[in-house]
């Protein structure tokens, strides 16, 4: 089994200051092997609850946490969510490491929830999702929504059969106004149009 790194998720997020783009890559097989039980349980639960590609993205991160908390993680009986090597510190941090947010240059110096929000023109910059969370560069609601979609993408990428994965991800992306791309985050950022006026254009890449 090999998890393809050619199928990356790009999710547009509309803020008051314009559109930013979340880029997420699937986990490696080594990470899947380490957390396979929680991942496959979450995958099964999504379908057992009838969530599929419609409700799944909204609930995936919460469902992953609940299942990890209900799963025995080691011989001492510790649940799989807690601990230095548990799902929270291990798998979730790896998912965040593989996720970046492409923002207009200058937007990382302000909080997007500020009143009024301000963005500077001049191209795009890539901010690790972990920094976006810690620096409040997206609203809490947007962060929760992004984590749900990304977790759904990660679980689906890790657990679906490879032969049906591309068509499934394309269907998921169409429901979310997202894209499945072969490009890395830096390649995708270079493909975005740059703003030339006094504010972010919020234009989306073709």
ChimeraX commands (.cxc) that place a marker at each C-alpha (Angstrom):
marker #1 position 0.00,0.00,0.00 radius 0.5
marker #1 position 1.33,3.45,-0.92 radius 0.5
marker #1 position -0.47,6.68,-0.20 radius 0.5
marker #1 position -0.05,8.98,-3.20 radius 0.5
marker #1 position 1.41,12.40,-2.52 radius 0.5
marker #1 position 0.13,13.63,-5.88 radius 0.5
marker #1 position -3.39,14.21,-4.57 radius 0.5
marker #1 position -3.29,17.36,-2.48 radius 0.5
marker #1 position -6.25,19.36,-1.23 radius 0.5
marker #1 position -6.71,23.08,-1.87 radius 0.5
marker #1 position -9.59,24.66,0.04 radius 0.5
marker #1 position -10.53,28.32,-0.50 radius 0.5
marker #1 position -11.59,30.16,2.66 radius 0.5
marker #1 position -13.45,33.43,2.25 radius 0.5
marker #1 position -12.61,36.02,4.89 radius 0.5
marker #1 position -13.72,39.64,5.27 radius 0.5
marker #1 position -10.36,40.60,3.78 radius 0.5
marker #1 position -10.46,38.31,0.77 radius 0.5
marker #1 position -9.88,34.69,-0.11 radius 0.5
marker #1 position -7.06,32.60,1.34 radius 0.5
marker #1 position -6.16,29.07,0.27 radius 0.5
marker #1 position -5.54,26.08,2.51 radius 0.5
marker #1 position -3.21,23.48,0.97 radius 0.5
marker #1 position -2.95,20.06,2.62 radius 0.5
marker #1 position -0.99,16.96,1.65 radius 0.5
marker #1 position -1.83,13.38,2.72 radius 0.5
marker #1 position 0.08,11.64,5.49 radius 0.5
marker #1 position 2.83,9.14,4.74 radius 0.5
marker #1 position 2.29,5.40,5.02 radius 0.5
marker #1 position 4.56,5.36,8.09 radius 0.5
marker #1 position 2.20,7.75,9.88 radius 0.5
marker #1 position -0.82,5.75,8.72 radius 0.5
marker #1 position 0.79,2.56,10.03 radius 0.5
marker #1 position 1.30,4.15,13.43 radius 0.5
marker #1 position -2.28,5.44,13.76 radius 0.5
marker #1 position -4.10,3.01,11.48 radius 0.5
marker #1 position -6.59,1.81,14.09 radius 0.5
marker #1 position -7.97,5.25,14.91 radius 0.5
marker #1 position -7.93,6.30,11.25 radius 0.5
marker #1 position -9.79,3.24,10.02 radius 0.5
marker #1 position -12.28,3.42,12.91 radius 0.5
marker #1 position -12.97,7.04,12.02 radius 0.5
marker #1 position -13.34,6.13,8.34 radius 0.5
marker #1 position -15.86,3.41,9.22 radius 0.5
marker #1 position -17.76,5.66,11.62 radius 0.5
marker #1 position -18.16,8.38,8.98 radius 0.5
marker #1 position -20.00,5.96,6.72 radius 0.5
marker #1 position -21.90,4.20,9.51 radius 0.5
marker #1 position -23.28,7.58,10.57 radius 0.5
marker #1 position -24.30,8.33,6.99 radius 0.5
marker #1 position -22.08,11.40,6.79 radius 0.5
marker #1 position -20.24,10.69,3.51 radius 0.5
marker #1 position -18.80,13.65,1.60 radius 0.5
marker #1 position -21.63,15.98,2.63 radius 0.5
marker #1 position -21.59,15.84,6.43 radius 0.5
marker #1 position -18.21,14.15,6.84 radius 0.5
marker #1 position -16.01,17.23,6.41 radius 0.5
marker #1 position -17.91,19.08,9.11 radius 0.5
marker #1 position -17.62,16.27,11.66 radius 0.5
marker #1 position -14.37,14.46,10.79 radius 0.5
marker #1 position -12.03,16.21,13.26 radius 0.5
marker #1 position -14.51,15.88,16.14 radius 0.5
marker #1 position -15.20,12.26,15.26 radius 0.5
marker #1 position -11.48,11.49,15.09 radius 0.5
marker #1 position -11.01,12.95,18.57 radius 0.5
marker #1 position -13.97,11.05,20.05 radius 0.5
marker #1 position -12.86,7.73,18.61 radius 0.5
marker #1 position -9.26,8.25,19.76 radius 0.5
marker #1 position -10.50,9.01,23.27 radius 0.5
marker #1 position -12.51,5.77,23.23 radius 0.5
marker #1 position -9.62,3.66,21.90 radius 0.5
marker #1 position -7.00,2.09,24.14 radius 0.5
marker #1 position -3.64,3.47,23.12 radius 0.5
marker #1 position -1.17,1.37,25.10 radius 0.5
marker #1 position -0.79,-1.48,27.57 radius 0.5
marker #1 position -1.41,0.90,30.48 radius 0.5
marker #1 position -4.91,1.59,29.23 radius 0.5
marker #1 position -4.24,5.18,28.20 radius 0.5
marker #1 position -6.62,6.35,25.52 radius 0.5
marker #1 position -5.18,6.88,22.05 radius 0.5
marker #1 position -5.83,10.64,22.05 radius 0.5
marker #1 position -3.64,11.58,25.03 radius 0.5
marker #1 position 0.05,11.15,25.69 radius 0.5
marker #1 position 3.19,12.50,24.05 radius 0.5
marker #1 position 2.76,10.10,21.13 radius 0.5
marker #1 position -1.04,10.06,21.05 radius 0.5
marker #1 position -3.30,11.23,18.27 radius 0.5
marker #1 position -3.45,14.83,19.50 radius 0.5
marker #1 position 0.33,15.34,19.76 radius 0.5
marker #1 position 1.29,12.90,17.01 radius 0.5
marker #1 position -1.25,12.56,14.23 radius 0.5
marker #1 position -2.94,15.96,14.56 radius 0.5
marker #1 position 0.39,17.79,14.70 radius 0.5
marker #1 position 1.52,15.90,11.60 radius 0.5
marker #1 position -1.70,16.86,9.81 radius 0.5
marker #1 position -1.11,20.50,10.75 radius 0.5
marker #1 position 2.51,20.25,9.60 radius 0.5
marker #1 position 1.32,19.06,6.20 radius 0.5
marker #1 position -1.18,21.94,5.98 radius 0.5
marker #1 position -0.34,25.49,4.93 radius 0.5
marker #1 position -2.35,28.62,4.24 radius 0.5
marker #1 position -1.55,30.80,1.23 radius 0.5
marker #1 position -2.37,34.42,2.10 radius 0.5
marker #1 position -1.85,37.80,0.41 radius 0.5
marker #1 position 1.51,39.26,1.39 radius 0.5
marker #1 position 1.17,41.35,4.53 radius 0.5
marker #1 position -1.94,39.66,5.88 radius 0.5
marker #1 position 0.10,37.59,8.33 radius 0.5
marker #1 position 1.04,40.78,10.18 radius 0.5
marker #1 position -2.57,41.49,11.13 radius 0.5
marker #1 position -5.41,39.50,12.61 radius 0.5
marker #1 position -8.04,38.79,9.97 radius 0.5
marker #1 position -10.75,39.29,12.55 radius 0.5
marker #1 position -9.58,42.86,13.25 radius 0.5
marker #1 position -11.98,45.73,12.71 radius 0.5
marker #1 position -11.53,46.86,10.03 radius 0.5
marker #1 position -9.51,44.02,8.49 radius 0.5
marker #1 position -6.47,45.08,6.48 radius 0.5
marker #1 position -4.50,43.30,3.78 radius 0.5
marker #1 position -1.57,44.56,1.73 radius 0.5
marker #1 position -1.13,43.88,-1.99 radius 0.5
marker #1 position 1.94,42.40,-3.62 radius 0.5
marker #1 position 1.62,38.66,-4.11 radius 0.5
marker #1 position 1.18,35.69,-1.81 radius 0.5
marker #1 position 2.96,34.17,1.16 radius 0.5
marker #1 position 2.70,30.69,2.64 radius 0.5
marker #1 position 2.05,30.39,6.39 radius 0.5
marker #1 position 2.15,27.02,8.21 radius 0.5
marker #1 position -1.30,26.15,9.53 radius 0.5
marker #1 position 0.13,25.75,13.03 radius 0.5
marker #1 position 1.26,29.40,12.94 radius 0.5
marker #1 position -2.11,30.48,11.56 radius 0.5
marker #1 position -3.77,28.89,14.59 radius 0.5
marker #1 position -1.34,30.31,17.16 radius 0.5
marker #1 position -1.39,33.81,15.68 radius 0.5
marker #1 position -5.18,33.96,15.18 radius 0.5
marker #1 position -4.77,34.68,11.48 radius 0.5
marker #1 position -8.13,33.03,10.81 radius 0.5
marker #1 position -11.25,33.11,12.94 radius 0.5
marker #1 position -11.90,30.23,15.33 radius 0.5
marker #1 position -14.88,29.21,13.23 radius 0.5
marker #1 position -12.78,29.12,10.06 radius 0.5
marker #1 position -10.04,27.13,11.80 radius 0.5
marker #1 position -12.55,24.55,13.05 radius 0.5
marker #1 position -14.06,24.25,9.58 radius 0.5
marker #1 position -10.64,23.86,7.96 radius 0.5
marker #1 position -9.58,21.19,10.45 radius 0.5
marker #1 position -12.78,19.25,9.74 radius 0.5
marker #1 position -12.28,19.32,5.98 radius 0.5
marker #1 position -8.58,18.50,6.23 radius 0.5
marker #1 position -9.20,15.59,8.62 radius 0.5
marker #1 position -11.86,14.23,6.27 radius 0.5
marker #1 position -9.39,14.52,3.38 radius 0.5
marker #1 position -6.64,12.80,5.40 radius 0.5
marker #1 position -8.86,9.94,6.58 radius 0.5
marker #1 position -10.28,9.43,3.09 radius 0.5
marker #1 position -6.84,9.53,1.45 radius 0.5
marker #1 position -5.47,7.03,3.95 radius 0.5
marker #1 position -8.33,4.55,3.94 radius 0.5
marker #1 position -9.98,4.56,0.51 radius 0.5
marker #1 position -8.80,2.08,-2.10 radius 0.5
marker #1 position -6.35,3.81,-4.41 radius 0.5
marker #1 position -8.27,2.94,-7.55 radius 0.5
marker #1 position -11.38,4.84,-6.41 radius 0.5
marker #1 position -9.65,7.57,-4.42 radius 0.5
marker #1 position -9.25,10.13,-7.26 radius 0.5
marker #1 position -12.92,10.03,-8.24 radius 0.5
marker #1 position -14.00,10.21,-4.60 radius 0.5
marker #1 position -11.76,13.19,-3.86 radius 0.5
marker #1 position -12.95,14.98,-6.99 radius 0.5
marker #1 position -16.57,14.50,-5.88 radius 0.5
marker #1 position -15.72,15.72,-2.39 radius 0.5
marker #1 position -13.91,18.76,-3.78 radius 0.5
marker #1 position -16.85,19.75,-5.98 radius 0.5
marker #1 position -19.13,19.84,-2.93 radius 0.5
marker #1 position -16.68,22.03,-1.00 radius 0.5
marker #1 position -15.67,24.38,-3.81 radius 0.5
marker #1 position -12.20,22.91,-3.33 radius 0.5
marker #1 position -9.65,21.41,-5.71 radius 0.5
marker #1 position -7.50,18.29,-5.82 radius 0.5
marker #1 position -4.13,19.24,-7.27 radius 0.5
marker #1 position -0.78,17.52,-7.95 radius 0.5
marker #1 position 1.20,20.67,-7.09 radius 0.5
marker #1 position 3.04,21.37,-3.87 radius 0.5
marker #1 position 2.03,24.37,-1.78 radius 0.5
marker #1 position 4.86,26.50,-3.20 radius 0.5
marker #1 position 3.91,25.56,-6.77 radius 0.5
marker #1 position 0.27,26.35,-6.08 radius 0.5
marker #1 position 1.13,29.71,-4.51 radius 0.5
marker #1 position 3.11,30.66,-7.62 radius 0.5
marker #1 position 0.08,29.85,-9.79 radius 0.5
marker #1 position -2.16,32.36,-8.01 radius 0.5
marker #1 position -2.77,35.82,-9.49 radius 0.5
marker #1 position -1.14,38.71,-7.70 radius 0.5
marker #1 position -3.01,41.83,-6.70 radius 0.5
marker #1 position -1.90,45.05,-8.30 radius 0.5
marker #1 position -4.17,47.58,-6.60 radius 0.5
marker #1 position -4.24,48.96,-3.10 radius 0.5
marker #1 position -5.94,45.91,-1.59 radius 0.5
marker #1 position -6.24,42.20,-2.09 radius 0.5
marker #1 position -8.26,41.32,-5.13 radius 0.5
marker #1 position -9.56,38.12,-3.58 radius 0.5
marker #1 position -9.43,36.62,-7.06 radius 0.5
marker #1 position -9.33,32.87,-7.31 radius 0.5
marker #1 position -6.92,30.94,-9.47 radius 0.5
marker #1 position -8.33,29.44,-12.62 radius 0.5
marker link #1:1,2 radius 0.2
marker link #1:2,3 radius 0.2
marker link #1:3,4 radius 0.2
marker link #1:4,5 radius 0.2
marker link #1:5,6 radius 0.2
marker link #1:6,7 radius 0.2
marker link #1:7,8 radius 0.2
marker link #1:8,9 radius 0.2
marker link #1:9,10 radius 0.2
marker link #1:10,11 radius 0.2
marker link #1:11,12 radius 0.2
marker link #1:12,13 radius 0.2
marker link #1:13,14 radius 0.2
marker link #1:14,15 radius 0.2
marker link #1:15,16 radius 0.2
marker link #1:16,17 radius 0.2
marker link #1:17,18 radius 0.2
marker link #1:18,19 radius 0.2
marker link #1:19,20 radius 0.2
marker link #1:20,21 radius 0.2
marker link #1:21,22 radius 0.2
marker link #1:22,23 radius 0.2
marker link #1:23,24 radius 0.2
marker link #1:24,25 radius 0.2
marker link #1:25,26 radius 0.2
marker link #1:26,27 radius 0.2
marker link #1:27,28 radius 0.2
marker link #1:28,29 radius 0.2
marker link #1:29,30 radius 0.2
marker link #1:30,31 radius 0.2
marker link #1:31,32 radius 0.2
marker link #1:32,33 radius 0.2
marker link #1:33,34 radius 0.2
marker link #1:34,35 radius 0.2
marker link #1:35,36 radius 0.2
marker link #1:36,37 radius 0.2
marker link #1:37,38 radius 0.2
marker link #1:38,39 radius 0.2
marker link #1:39,40 radius 0.2
marker link #1:40,41 radius 0.2
marker link #1:41,42 radius 0.2
marker link #1:42,43 radius 0.2
marker link #1:43,44 radius 0.2
marker link #1:44,45 radius 0.2
marker link #1:45,46 radius 0.2
marker link #1:46,47 radius 0.2
marker link #1:47,48 radius 0.2
marker link #1:48,49 radius 0.2
marker link #1:49,50 radius 0.2
marker link #1:50,51 radius 0.2
marker link #1:51,52 radius 0.2
marker link #1:52,53 radius 0.2
marker link #1:53,54 radius 0.2
marker link #1:54,55 radius 0.2
marker link #1:55,56 radius 0.2
marker link #1:56,57 radius 0.2
marker link #1:57,58 radius 0.2
marker link #1:58,59 radius 0.2
marker link #1:59,60 radius 0.2
marker link #1:60,61 radius 0.2
marker link #1:61,62 radius 0.2
marker link #1:62,63 radius 0.2
marker link #1:63,64 radius 0.2
marker link #1:64,65 radius 0.2
marker link #1:65,66 radius 0.2
marker link #1:66,67 radius 0.2
marker link #1:67,68 radius 0.2
marker link #1:68,69 radius 0.2
marker link #1:69,70 radius 0.2
marker link #1:70,71 radius 0.2
marker link #1:71,72 radius 0.2
marker link #1:72,73 radius 0.2
marker link #1:73,74 radius 0.2
marker link #1:74,75 radius 0.2
marker link #1:75,76 radius 0.2
marker link #1:76,77 radius 0.2
marker link #1:77,78 radius 0.2
marker link #1:78,79 radius 0.2
marker link #1:79,80 radius 0.2
marker link #1:80,81 radius 0.2
marker link #1:81,82 radius 0.2
marker link #1:82,83 radius 0.2
marker link #1:83,84 radius 0.2
marker link #1:84,85 radius 0.2
marker link #1:85,86 radius 0.2
marker link #1:86,87 radius 0.2
marker link #1:87,88 radius 0.2
marker link #1:88,89 radius 0.2
marker link #1:89,90 radius 0.2
marker link #1:90,91 radius 0.2
marker link #1:91,92 radius 0.2
marker link #1:92,93 radius 0.2
marker link #1:93,94 radius 0.2
marker link #1:94,95 radius 0.2
marker link #1:95,96 radius 0.2
marker link #1:96,97 radius 0.2
marker link #1:97,98 radius 0.2
marker link #1:98,99 radius 0.2
marker link #1:99,100 radius 0.2
marker link #1:100,101 radius 0.2
marker link #1:101,102 radius 0.2
marker link #1:102,103 radius 0.2
marker link #1:103,104 radius 0.2
marker link #1:104,105 radius 0.2
marker link #1:105,106 radius 0.2
marker link #1:106,107 radius 0.2
marker link #1:107,108 radius 0.2
marker link #1:108,109 radius 0.2
marker link #1:109,110 radius 0.2
marker link #1:110,111 radius 0.2
marker link #1:111,112 radius 0.2
marker link #1:112,113 radius 0.2
marker link #1:113,114 radius 0.2
marker link #1:114,115 radius 0.2
marker link #1:115,116 radius 0.2
marker link #1:116,117 radius 0.2
marker link #1:117,118 radius 0.2
marker link #1:118,119 radius 0.2
marker link #1:119,120 radius 0.2
marker link #1:120,121 radius 0.2
marker link #1:121,122 radius 0.2
marker link #1:122,123 radius 0.2
marker link #1:123,124 radius 0.2
marker link #1:124,125 radius 0.2
marker link #1:125,126 radius 0.2
marker link #1:126,127 radius 0.2
marker link #1:127,128 radius 0.2
marker link #1:128,129 radius 0.2
marker link #1:129,130 radius 0.2
marker link #1:130,131 radius 0.2
marker link #1:131,132 radius 0.2
marker link #1:132,133 radius 0.2
marker link #1:133,134 radius 0.2
marker link #1:134,135 radius 0.2
marker link #1:135,136 radius 0.2
marker link #1:136,137 radius 0.2
marker link #1:137,138 radius 0.2
marker link #1:138,139 radius 0.2
marker link #1:139,140 radius 0.2
marker link #1:140,141 radius 0.2
marker link #1:141,142 radius 0.2
marker link #1:142,143 radius 0.2
marker link #1:143,144 radius 0.2
marker link #1:144,145 radius 0.2
marker link #1:145,146 radius 0.2
marker link #1:146,147 radius 0.2
marker link #1:147,148 radius 0.2
marker link #1:148,149 radius 0.2
marker link #1:149,150 radius 0.2
marker link #1:150,151 radius 0.2
marker link #1:151,152 radius 0.2
marker link #1:152,153 radius 0.2
marker link #1:153,154 radius 0.2
marker link #1:154,155 radius 0.2
marker link #1:155,156 radius 0.2
marker link #1:156,157 radius 0.2
marker link #1:157,158 radius 0.2
marker link #1:158,159 radius 0.2
marker link #1:159,160 radius 0.2
marker link #1:160,161 radius 0.2
marker link #1:161,162 radius 0.2
marker link #1:162,163 radius 0.2
marker link #1:163,164 radius 0.2
marker link #1:164,165 radius 0.2
marker link #1:165,166 radius 0.2
marker link #1:166,167 radius 0.2
marker link #1:167,168 radius 0.2
marker link #1:168,169 radius 0.2
marker link #1:169,170 radius 0.2
marker link #1:170,171 radius 0.2
marker link #1:171,172 radius 0.2
marker link #1:172,173 radius 0.2
marker link #1:173,174 radius 0.2
marker link #1:174,175 radius 0.2
marker link #1:175,176 radius 0.2
marker link #1:176,177 radius 0.2
marker link #1:177,178 radius 0.2
marker link #1:178,179 radius 0.2
marker link #1:179,180 radius 0.2
marker link #1:180,181 radius 0.2
marker link #1:181,182 radius 0.2
marker link #1:182,183 radius 0.2
marker link #1:183,184 radius 0.2
marker link #1:184,185 radius 0.2
marker link #1:185,186 radius 0.2
marker link #1:186,187 radius 0.2
marker link #1:187,188 radius 0.2
marker link #1:188,189 radius 0.2
marker link #1:189,190 radius 0.2
marker link #1:190,191 radius 0.2
marker link #1:191,192 radius 0.2
marker link #1:192,193 radius 0.2
marker link #1:193,194 radius 0.2
marker link #1:194,195 radius 0.2
marker link #1:195,196 radius 0.2
marker link #1:196,197 radius 0.2
marker link #1:197,198 radius 0.2
marker link #1:198,199 radius 0.2
marker link #1:199,200 radius 0.2
marker link #1:200,201 radius 0.2
marker link #1:201,202 radius 0.2
marker link #1:202,203 radius 0.2
marker link #1:203,204 radius 0.2
marker link #1:204,205 radius 0.2
marker link #1:205,206 radius 0.2
view
